[in-house]
Amino acid sequence: MAKIYEHVAMSPDTLIGRIDEDGKLYYEDEEGQSEYIGRIDYTSGKVYDEEDMYMGWVEPNGEIYGSYEEGDERLGYVADDGKLYLIDEEGEEDYVGQVTEMKHKADGAAAVLFFFDEYEEYYEEEDDEEIDDDQ
């Protein structure tokens, strides 16, 4: 079973989700409760939410794309070792977490699409943490 971890600076990474052998994705809360949130089609590399709405896909080279009303967007990539990277507004790659026991690169796509897709919010939170650290 694949496990999804969010990178936390200066602390152990936090378990935030898991993917079972059938490609079903679950959110893990702090109390260890699981909630089904979507699935992966391993044949196509496509990711779907809990209502079976198409969210995005992964390319064979690990590039992750989200599908939106405005069009498709490259969000980041998953490395062969399961490390997850987002592409910021300047085109820089930022490490955000990892998938352990990854079965297919689509596991990484699902992690990014469900947990790290709102990269603008991710970077805003990161900026807020830096401000807090300065005070």
C-alpha positions in Angstrom: 0.0 0.0 0.0 1.4 3.4 -1.0 1.6 6.1 1.6 1.5 9.9 0.9 3.6 12.2 3.1 3.7 16.0 3.2 7.1 17.5 3.6 7.4 19.5 6.8 10.6 21.5 7.2 12.6 20.7 10.3 10.2 18.0 11.4 9.3 14.5 10.3 7.1 14.4 7.2 3.4 14.0 7.9 1.3 11.1 6.7 -1.7 12.6 4.8 -3.0 9.8 2.6 -2.7 6.3 1.3 -3.5 4.4 -1.9 -4.6 0.8 -1.7 -3.7 -2.0 -4.2 -6.7 -1.3 -6.3 -5.8 2.4 -6.8 -8.4 3.8 -4.3 -7.1 7.0 -2.6 -7.8 7.8 1.0 -7.3 10.9 3.1 -5.8 10.2 6.5 -6.7 12.5 9.4 -4.7 13.1 12.6 -6.8 10.5 14.5 -6.0 7.8 11.9 -9.5 7.9 10.3 -9.6 7.3 6.5 -11.9 8.9 4.0 -12.2 7.7 0.4 -11.5 10.7 -2.0 -10.8 9.2 -5.4 -9.2 6.6 -7.6 -6.5 5.9 -10.1 -6.8 4.1 -13.5 -3.4 2.5 -13.7 -3.8 1.5 -17.3 -4.2 5.1 -18.5 -2.4 7.0 -15.6 -5.6 9.1 -15.1 -6.9 10.2 -11.8 -10.6 10.6 -10.8 -12.3 12.1 -7.7 -14.9 10.3 -5.5 -17.7 11.2 -7.9 -15.7 9.8 -10.8 -14.9 13.2 -12.3 -11.6 13.3 -14.3 -8.9 15.4 -12.5 -5.7 14.9 -14.4 -3.0 12.4 -15.4 0.7 11.5 -15.3 3.0 11.2 -18.3 5.5 8.3 -18.5 8.3 10.7 -17.6 6.5 11.6 -14.4 5.1 15.0 -15.4 1.8 15.6 -13.7 -1.0 17.6 -15.4 -4.3 18.8 -14.0 -7.4 19.1 -16.2 -9.4 22.3 -15.6 -12.2 24.2 -17.3 -9.6 26.7 -18.5 -7.5 23.9 -20.0 -4.7 21.5 -18.9 -1.9 22.7 -16.7 1.5 21.1 -15.8 1.5 21.1 -12.0 4.8 19.3 -11.2 6.3 15.9 -11.4 6.9 12.7 -9.5 10.5 11.3 -9.5 11.2 7.6 -9.8 11.8 7.4 -6.0 8.3 8.8 -5.3 9.4 12.3 -4.4 6.9 15.0 -5.4 7.7 18.4 -6.9 5.5 21.3 -7.7 6.4 23.9 -10.3 6.0 27.5 -8.9 5.0 30.6 -10.8 8.7 31.2 -11.8 9.1 27.7 -13.1 11.2 26.6 -10.1 10.7 23.1 -8.7 9.8 22.7 -5.1 9.9 19.5 -3.1 6.5 19.1 -1.3 6.4 15.4 -0.2 6.7 11.9 -1.3 4.9 8.6 -2.0 6.4 5.6 -0.4 5.8 2.1 -1.8 4.7 3.7 -5.1 3.2 1.2 -7.5 3.0 3.5 -10.5 3.8 7.1 -11.2 0.0 7.7 -11.2 0.3 7.3 -7.4 2.3 10.5 -7.4 -0.1 12.3 -9.8 -3.0 11.4 -7.4 -1.0 12.8 -4.5 -0.3 16.1 -6.2 -3.8 16.4 -7.6 -5.6 15.7 -4.3 -3.2 17.1 -1.7 -0.9 19.7 -3.4 -2.9 20.9 -6.4 -3.6 24.3 -4.9 0.0 25.3 -5.1 -0.8 29.0 -4.7 -2.3 28.2 -1.3 0.7 25.9 -0.6 3.1 28.8 -1.3 1.0 31.3 0.7 1.1 28.9 3.7 4.8 28.6 3.3 5.2 32.4 3.2 3.0 32.7 6.3 5.2 30.2 8.1 8.3 32.2 7.2 6.7 35.4 8.6 5.8 33.6 11.8 9.4 32.3 12.1 10.7 35.9 11.8 8.6 37.2 14.7 
